[in-house]
Amino acid sequence: MELINQHTKKIMEECKEKARAVGLRFGDETLEYIVTNRDLLELTPKVMIPNLYDYWVHDVEVLKEKGRYELYPGNPYETVINTRPAISFYNDNNPDWLNVMIFYHVIAHIDFFQNNLYFRHTWDDDFNGQALSDKRLIAKLRSEKGRWVDYVIEFTRGIDNLVGYYDELSRVNRGSTANRPKRLDYYFDVFLQDVKNIKIHEYIKEIERYNDCMRTHGDLGEQSFFADAVKKYPEFEALFKKHLEKGAKPKFDLIQFLMENANFINKDDNKWMKSVMQVVRKTSLFLQPQIRTKIMNEGWASYWHENLFLPDDRIKGHEVDFARVNAVVASLPRVGLNPYALGLRLFYYIEEIADKGKYSLDFQRCFDLDERKKFDQETGKGQEFIFKVRENFCDSMLIDTFVDQDFVTKNKLFVAGKKLNPEKMVWEYYVKSRKAQDYRRMLRNSLYHPPHIEVDPEKSVDNNLYLVHHFEEKPLVKDFIFNTMMGIEYLWGGPVQFETNEVVPTPQSQGQDVFFGHAGPSQTEDQEPEVKWERVLYTMQDRKLSSKKLL
């Protein structure tokens, strides 16, 4: 691994100038390295972060990648990591013309990392430098504690998808709350949502009522608002007073809770474990936004490498080469999902509808097909709008907002189904649906969605840790429950109970292969089995797992 030469660095700096000219914003300092195929194979298990702590699973993954490479030779043209300064890696056999295209792609990634609000908690950190410090810490502890360090890493990584990512974002983005009225915060954040558990439309009405009071009564607006609120909810004042006396408790994710409250970890001989757990947690928090913005990030980079490279003089003589490479990156598969291709088309579509003023109430009220096709207010604000989308959206928001029927029809998208051909004993694919709602559902199901699991403090008594899964129609993978709970039991130092939902087979589905609501080999995917759920309590004690149904 070595830094790029001055000739290639000059190309990169020229690309930066052109990128800034169209509105991309990023730090001046960047580091670019030339790497071999072997380097890339060894970096892949460490999510391309060279200084990430060593762990035996990474070594296993390297061997797996080498085997895959022997069967299917090929490597990414580039990769970039979100740190300060941004670091990118390039294959050592890239020609100059390809590097120009790749540099535009990488610069757009850096712009995305440094401007999308879902990365806000990473903006001020040199994660690569922190990772080096963490790597040295792990190595030192490993020399003193031996294999127990790897046990702690493994058990913590088993729950590192439960880190409080949104709580961290809220803490960073919200700023100081010292001057905000506690009574108002309690009413909207705790009382209405947790105590009264009101519906969303009722919650929105309360916000509108508060705004009306503030507009009408000025400085007395809040007093007027709560006068009516207390009439509606007489118990509010007593609960608020109790809340103030109790004091606001810090909100912990599971890893934080274990570090703060586990008697086993907080013994003098075991406190070193907290440092290891913190490294794993910090690494997971750093990677969370990249997982949640994959479609947007790759689409943004693909959009700009097209729009910046096509008018660049350095494409001359390589138009066919570019078309070939770009087609591999930006082609839509008939079955499956290509985040580069989907994200690219979404940004082009968003730019078009904003240019024509279609992202408006007037267009939403237009139901005539011919009028919708002709609708064009010529606002010219398309590119300005996609920069706002880049700043404020994540993948789930992008899909829910912009994957509509017009987008699906325009790009000839569909949901593919499959059925078993009993004569040929092969799966046959067919067009199952061209509806936007079905395509959105398919995309949502492909997104990263970790389970919502919290500690129940009221049931966590007598050194027993009680975890509750807030079920969202997505069951857990049962094969992972034993090892994960065994790891939590080790870290906690006592019995662990875990409440979740599981599938109850119905008479209609008896004899059929049902995998969490998805069709098995004996049926087509159109034959959706009826699925019912039951609440189950798992208990891990002395490395033995038991379960029982809850009524």
C-alpha positions in Angstrom: 0.0 0.0 0.0 1.5 3.4 -1.0 0.3 6.9 -1.7 -0.6 7.8 -5.2 2.1 9.5 -7.3 2.2 13.2 -8.0 0.8 12.8 -11.5 -2.3 11.0 -10.2 -2.6 13.4 -7.3 -2.7 16.3 -9.8 -5.6 14.6 -11.5 -7.5 14.3 -8.2 -7.0 18.0 -7.4 -8.3 18.9 -10.8 -11.4 16.8 -10.2 -11.9 18.5 -6.8 -12.0 21.9 -8.5 -14.7 20.8 -11.0 -16.7 19.1 -8.2 -16.7 22.3 -6.1 -17.8 24.3 -9.1 -21.1 22.4 -9.3 -21.7 22.7 -5.5 -20.1 19.7 -3.8 -18.7 20.5 -0.4 -15.9 18.6 1.3 -12.6 19.2 3.2 -9.5 20.3 1.4 -7.3 17.4 2.8 -7.7 13.9 1.4 -5.4 10.9 1.3 -5.3 8.5 -1.6 -3.5 5.1 -1.7 -2.7 2.6 -4.4 -3.5 -0.9 -3.3 -3.0 -4.4 -4.8 -5.7 -7.1 -5.1 -4.2 -8.7 -2.0 -4.5 -5.5 0.0 -8.1 -5.2 -0.9 -8.8 -8.8 0.1 -7.3 -8.1 3.5 -9.1 -4.8 4.0 -12.6 -6.1 3.1 -13.2 -7.9 6.4 -12.2 -4.8 8.3 -14.7 -2.7 6.3 -11.7 -1.1 4.5 -10.4 0.5 7.7 -6.7 -0.5 7.9 -6.3 0.3 11.6 -9.4 -1.6 12.8 -8.7 -3.9 15.8 -7.5 -7.4 15.0 -10.0 -10.2 15.6 -9.9 -13.9 14.5 -13.1 -13.6 12.4 -11.3 -11.1 10.2 -8.6 -13.7 9.5 -11.3 -16.3 8.6 -13.0 -13.8 6.2 -9.6 -13.1 4.5 -9.3 -16.8 3.7 -12.8 -16.8 2.4 -12.2 -13.8 0.2 -9.1 -15.4 -1.2 -11.0 -18.5 -2.1 -13.7 -16.4 -3.7 -11.2 -14.4 -5.7 -9.6 -17.6 -7.1 -13.0 -18.6 -8.4 -14.3 -15.2 -9.5 -11.3 -12.8 -10.0 -12.4 -9.2 -9.6 -12.1 -6.3 -7.2 -13.7 -2.9 -6.6 -12.1 0.0 -8.5 -12.1 2.1 -5.4 -13.2 2.4 -1.8 -13.4 5.3 0.5 -13.7 5.6 4.3 -15.4 8.4 6.3 -12.6 9.8 8.4 -10.7 13.1 8.8 -9.0 13.5 6.4 -11.0 11.2 4.1 -9.0 8.2 2.9 -9.6 6.4 -0.4 -8.0 3.3 -2.0 -7.5 2.6 -5.7 -6.6 -0.5 -7.6 -3.0 -0.4 -8.8 -4.0 -1.3 -12.4 -6.5 1.6 -13.0 -5.6 3.7 -16.1 -5.8 7.5 -15.9 -9.1 7.9 -17.7 -10.7 5.4 -15.3 -9.2 7.2 -12.3 -10.8 10.5 -13.4 -14.2 8.8 -13.4 -13.4 7.1 -10.1 -12.2 10.3 -8.5 -15.5 12.0 -9.2 -17.3 9.0 -7.7 -15.1 9.2 -4.6 -15.4 13.0 -4.2 -19.2 12.6 -4.3 -19.0 10.0 -1.5 -16.9 12.3 0.6 -19.4 15.1 0.0 -22.2 12.8 1.2 -20.3 11.7 4.3 -19.5 15.3 5.3 -23.0 16.8 4.6 -25.6 14.1 5.3 -27.1 14.7 8.7 -27.2 10.9 9.5 -23.4 11.2 9.7 -23.4 14.2 12.0 -21.9 12.3 14.9 -18.8 11.4 12.8 -18.1 14.9 11.3 -15.5 16.0 14.0 -13.6 12.7 14.4 -10.5 11.1 12.9 -11.9 7.6 13.1 -8.9 6.1 11.5 -6.7 7.6 14.2 -9.1 6.5 16.9 -9.1 3.0 15.4 -5.3 2.8 15.6 -5.4 3.8 19.3 -8.2 1.1 19.9 -6.2 -1.5 18.0 -3.1 -0.9 20.2 -5.4 -1.1 23.3 -6.9 -4.4 22.2 -3.4 -5.8 21.4 -2.1 -4.8 24.9 -5.1 -6.3 26.6 -4.8 -9.5 24.6 -1.1 -9.8 25.7 -2.3 -9.6 29.3 -5.7 -11.4 29.3 -5.3 -13.8 26.4 -8.3 -15.4 24.7 -10.7 -13.7 27.2 -10.4 -10.5 25.1 -11.7 -12.3 22.1 -14.6 -13.7 24.1 -15.6 -10.2 25.2 -15.3 -8.9 21.6 -17.4 -11.8 20.2 -20.1 -11.4 22.9 -20.3 -7.7 22.4 -20.4 -7.9 18.6 -23.4 -10.2 19.0 -25.4 -7.2 20.3 -23.6 -4.3 18.5 -26.6 -3.8 16.2 -28.6 -2.7 19.2 -26.5 0.4 19.8 -28.4 3.7 20.5 -27.7 5.2 17.1 -30.7 7.6 17.0 -30.1 8.5 20.6 -26.6 9.5 19.7 -27.8 11.6 16.7 -30.4 13.2 18.9 -27.8 14.1 21.5 -25.5 15.7 18.8 -28.2 17.5 16.7 -30.4 18.7 19.5 -27.8 20.9 21.2 -28.2 22.4 24.6 -31.6 21.9 26.3 -30.9 24.2 29.3 -33.2 26.9 28.1 -36.0 24.7 26.9 -39.1 24.5 29.1 -39.1 21.2 31.0 -42.9 21.1 31.3 -43.4 21.3 27.5 -40.8 18.6 26.9 -42.4 16.3 29.4 -45.9 16.9 28.0 -44.9 16.1 24.4 -42.0 13.7 24.8 -43.2 11.6 27.8 -46.7 12.2 28.8 -48.5 12.0 25.4 -46.3 9.3 24.0 -45.5 7.0 26.9 -48.2 7.7 29.5 -51.2 8.3 27.3 -49.9 6.5 24.2 -52.0 8.7 21.9 -52.3 8.1 18.2 -50.1 10.0 15.7 -53.0 12.2 14.4 -53.9 13.2 17.9 -50.3 14.1 18.7 -50.1 16.3 15.6 -53.3 18.0 16.6 -51.8 18.9 20.0 -48.7 20.4 18.3 -51.0 22.4 16.1 -53.0 23.6 19.1 -49.8 24.6 20.8 -48.7 26.6 17.8 -52.1 28.3 17.6 -51.9 29.3 21.2 -48.4 30.8 20.8 -49.6 32.8 17.7 -52.7 34.0 19.3 -51.6 34.8 22.9 -47.9 35.5 22.4 -46.0 35.3 25.8 -49.1 33.9 27.4 -49.5 31.2 24.8 -47.9 28.4 26.8 -50.0 29.2 29.8 -53.2 29.2 27.7 -52.1 25.9 26.2 -51.6 24.1 29.5 -54.8 25.5 31.0 -56.7 23.4 28.4 -54.3 20.5 28.7 -54.9 20.2 32.4 -58.6 20.2 32.0 -58.3 17.4 29.5 -55.7 15.4 31.6 -56.2 16.3 35.3 -53.5 13.8 36.3 -50.8 15.7 34.3 -49.6 18.1 37.0 -49.1 15.3 39.6 -47.2 13.1 37.1 -45.0 16.0 36.0 -44.2 16.9 39.6 -43.3 13.2 40.2 -41.1 13.3 37.1 -39.2 16.3 38.3 -38.6 14.7 41.7 -37.5 11.5 40.1 -35.1 13.3 37.7 -34.5 12.4 34.1 -32.6 9.1 33.8 -30.0 8.7 31.0 -31.1 6.4 28.2 -28.7 3.5 27.7 -28.5 1.0 24.9 -27.9 -2.7 25.9 -24.1 -2.4 25.7 -24.1 0.8 27.8 -26.5 -0.8 30.3 -24.2 -3.8 30.8 -21.1 -1.6 31.2 -22.9 0.5 33.8 -24.9 -2.1 35.7 -23.4 -5.6 35.3 -21.8 -6.7 38.6 -19.5 -9.1 36.8 -18.0 -6.4 34.5 -17.6 -3.9 37.3 -15.5 -6.2 39.5 -12.0 -4.8 39.9 -10.5 -7.8 38.0 -12.9 -7.4 35.1 -13.2 -3.6 34.5 -10.8 -4.0 31.5 -13.7 -5.5 29.7 -15.5 -2.2 29.6 -12.7 -0.7 27.4 -13.1 -3.6 24.9 -16.9 -3.2 24.9 -16.6 0.5 24.3 -14.3 -0.1 21.3 -16.9 -2.4 19.7 -19.8 0.0 20.5 -17.9 3.0 19.1 -17.1 1.1 15.9 -20.7 0.1 15.4 -22.0 3.6 15.9 -19.5 4.9 13.3 -20.7 2.4 10.7 -24.5 2.7 11.4 -25.2 5.6 9.0 -23.3 3.9 6.1 -25.6 0.9 6.5 -28.7 3.1 6.5 -27.8 5.2 3.5 -26.3 2.7 1.1 -28.8 3.4 -1.8 -28.5 7.2 -1.4 -24.8 7.2 -1.0 -24.0 5.0 -4.0 -26.7 6.7 -6.1 -25.3 10.2 -5.3 -21.8 9.1 -6.2 -23.0 7.5 -9.5 -25.0 10.6 -10.4 -22.0 12.8 -10.0 -19.5 10.6 -11.7 -21.8 10.6 -14.8 -22.5 14.3 -14.7 -18.9 15.4 -14.1 -17.1 12.8 -16.3 -19.2 13.0 -19.4 -18.4 16.7 -20.1 -14.8 16.2 -19.0 -12.3 16.4 -21.9 -10.4 13.5 -20.5 -13.2 11.1 -21.6 -12.2 11.6 -25.3 -11.1 8.3 -26.8 -12.6 6.3 -23.9 -16.3 6.8 -24.4 -16.9 3.1 -25.2 -14.7 2.1 -22.2 -16.7 4.4 -19.9 -20.0 3.1 -21.3 -18.9 -0.5 -20.6 -17.7 0.2 -17.0 -20.7 2.4 -16.2 -23.2 -0.2 -17.5 -21.8 -2.7 -15.0 -22.2 -0.2 -12.2 -25.5 1.4 -13.1 -27.5 -1.4 -14.7 -30.8 -2.6 -13.1 -31.0 -6.3 -12.5 -34.3 -8.0 -13.4 -34.2 -9.9 -10.1 -32.4 -8.5 -7.0 -31.3 -5.0 -6.0 -28.4 -2.8 -7.3 -28.1 0.2 -4.9 -25.9 2.1 -7.4 -28.5 1.7 -10.1 -31.6 2.4 -8.0 -30.1 5.4 -6.2 -28.9 6.9 -9.5 -32.3 6.7 -11.1 -34.0 8.1 -8.0 -31.7 11.2 -8.0 -32.4 11.7 -11.7 -36.1 11.3 -11.0 -36.1 13.7 -8.0 -34.2 16.3 -10.1 -36.8 16.0 -12.9 -39.9 16.3 -10.7 -38.4 19.3 -8.9 -37.4 20.9 -12.2 -41.0 20.6 -13.3 -42.6 21.5 -10.0 -44.1 18.1 -9.5 -43.1 17.9 -5.9 -46.0 20.1 -5.0 -49.7 20.0 -3.9 -50.8 21.1 -7.3 -49.4 18.0 -9.0 -50.7 15.7 -6.3 -54.2 17.0 -6.9 -53.8 16.3 -10.6 -55.3 12.9 -11.5 -55.7 13.1 -15.3 -52.9 11.0 -16.9 -52.4 13.3 -19.8 -52.3 16.4 -17.6 -49.8 14.7 -15.3 -47.5 13.9 -18.3 -47.7 17.5 -19.5 -47.3 19.1 -16.1 -44.3 21.4 -16.1 -43.9 24.6 -14.1 -40.3 25.0 -15.3 -39.0 25.9 -11.8 -35.4 24.9 -12.7 -34.8 24.0 -9.0 -34.0 20.3 -9.6 -30.4 20.3 -8.7 -30.9 22.6 -5.7 -33.5 20.2 -4.4 -31.4 17.0 -4.7 -28.8 18.7 -2.6 -31.4 19.1 0.1 -32.4 15.5 -0.2 -28.7 14.5 0.1 -28.5 16.4 3.3 -31.6 15.3 5.1 -32.7 11.9 3.9 -31.7 8.2 4.6 -32.7 5.2 2.5 -36.0 4.5 4.2 -37.2 8.1 3.8 -36.0 8.2 0.2 -38.0 5.1 -0.7 -41.1 6.1 1.2 -41.1 9.6 -0.3 -40.0 9.1 -3.9 -40.7 5.5 -5.0 -44.1 6.3 -6.4 -46.1 4.8 -9.3 -44.6 7.3 -11.8 -41.1 6.3 -10.8 -41.9 2.6 -11.0 -43.6 3.0 -14.4 -40.9 5.3 -15.8 -38.1 2.8 -15.1 -40.1 -0.3 -15.9 -39.7 -1.8 -12.4 -41.5 -4.8 -11.0 -41.5 -7.2 -8.2 -40.3 -10.7 -9.3 -42.0 -13.8 -8.0 -40.8 -17.3 -8.3 -42.5 -20.7 -8.4 -41.3 -24.3 -8.6 -41.6 -26.1 -11.9 -42.2 -29.7 -10.7 -41.4 -31.2 -14.1 -38.0 -29.5 -14.4 -37.4 -29.2 -10.7 -36.2 -25.6 -11.1 -37.4 -22.2 -9.8 -39.1 -20.1 -12.5 -39.2 -16.3 -12.1 -42.2 -14.2 -13.3 -43.5 -10.6 -13.0 -45.5 -10.6 -9.8 -46.4 -7.0 -9.5 -45.8 -3.6 -11.1 -47.5 -1.6 -8.3 -45.4 1.0 -6.5 -46.7 -0.1 -3.1 -45.4 -3.7 -3.7 -42.1 -2.4 -5.0 -41.7 -0.2 -2.0 -42.5 -3.1 0.3 -39.8 -5.2 -1.4 -37.3 -2.4 -1.0 -38.2 -1.8 2.7 -37.7 -5.5 3.4 -34.2 -5.3 2.0 -33.2 -2.5 4.2 -31.2 -2.8 7.4 -33.7 -3.0 10.3 -32.2 -4.2 13.6 -34.6 -5.3 16.3 -35.8 -2.9 19.0 -34.7 -4.5 22.2 -34.7 -2.8 25.6 -34.0 -3.6 29.2 -37.1 -3.8 31.5 -35.8 -2.4 34.8 -39.0 -3.4 36.7 -38.5 -7.0 35.9 -34.7 -7.0 36.2 -34.5 -7.9 39.8 -32.4 -10.3 41.9 -29.5 -10.1 39.4 -31.8 -11.2 36.7 -31.6 -9.3 33.4 -35.0 -9.0 31.6 -35.0 -8.0 27.9 -38.0 -7.0 25.9 -38.3 -7.2 22.1 -40.7 -4.6 20.8 -42.0 -6.7 17.9 -42.4 -5.1 14.5 -43.6 -8.1 12.4 -40.0 -9.2 11.9 -39.0 -12.3 13.9 -35.5 -12.9 15.1 -33.3 -15.6 13.6 -33.7 -18.5 16.1 -30.3 -20.0 15.2 -28.6 -16.9 16.8 -30.6 -16.7 20.0 -28.6 -19.3 22.0 -25.2 -17.9 21.3 -26.3 -14.3 21.7 -28.0 -14.9 25.1 -25.1 -17.0 26.3 -22.8 -14.0 25.6 -25.1 -11.6 27.4 -25.3 -14.0 30.4 -21.5 -14.0 30.5 -21.2 -10.2 30.4 -24.1 -9.7 32.9 -22.9 -12.4 35.3 -26.4 -13.8 36.0 -29.6 -15.2 34.4 -31.0 -13.5 31.3 -34.6 -13.6 30.2 -35.7 -12.4 26.8 -39.3 -11.8 25.7 -40.1 -11.9 21.9 -42.6 -13.1 19.3 -42.5 -16.3 17.2 -44.6 -17.8 14.5 -47.6 -20.1 15.4 -48.3 -22.5 12.5 -52.0 -22.5 11.6 -54.0 -25.5 10.4 -54.0 -24.0 6.9 -50.2 -24.0 6.8 -49.7 -27.5 8.2 -47.7 -29.7 5.8 -46.4 -26.6 4.0 -42.9 -25.2 4.2 -43.4 -21.8 5.9 -40.4 -19.6 6.6 -41.6 -16.6 8.7 -44.4 -15.8 6.3 -42.5 -16.5 3.1 -43.4 -19.2 0.7 -41.4 -22.4 0.8 -40.6 -24.8 -2.1 -44.1 -26.4 -2.0 -45.9 -23.3 -2.9 -45.7 -20.2 -5.1 -45.0 -16.8 -3.4 -48.5 -15.7 -4.3 -49.9 -18.2 -1.9 -49.2 -16.1 1.3 -49.6 -18.4 4.3 -51.6 -17.1 7.2 -49.3 -16.2 10.0 -50.1 -15.8 13.7 -47.7 -14.8 16.4 -47.3 -15.8 20.1 -45.3 -14.2 22.8 -42.4 -16.4 24.0 -40.0 -16.0 27.0 -36.5 -17.4 26.7 -34.3 -17.9 29.8 -30.6 -18.4 29.7 -29.1 -19.7 33.0 -25.8 -21.5 33.5 -25.4 -21.7 29.7 -28.7 -23.6 29.3 -31.5 -22.2 27.2 -35.2 -22.8 27.9 -38.4 -21.2 26.6 -42.1 -21.0 27.5 -45.1 -19.4 26.0 -46.6 -16.3 27.6 -50.3 -15.9 27.9 
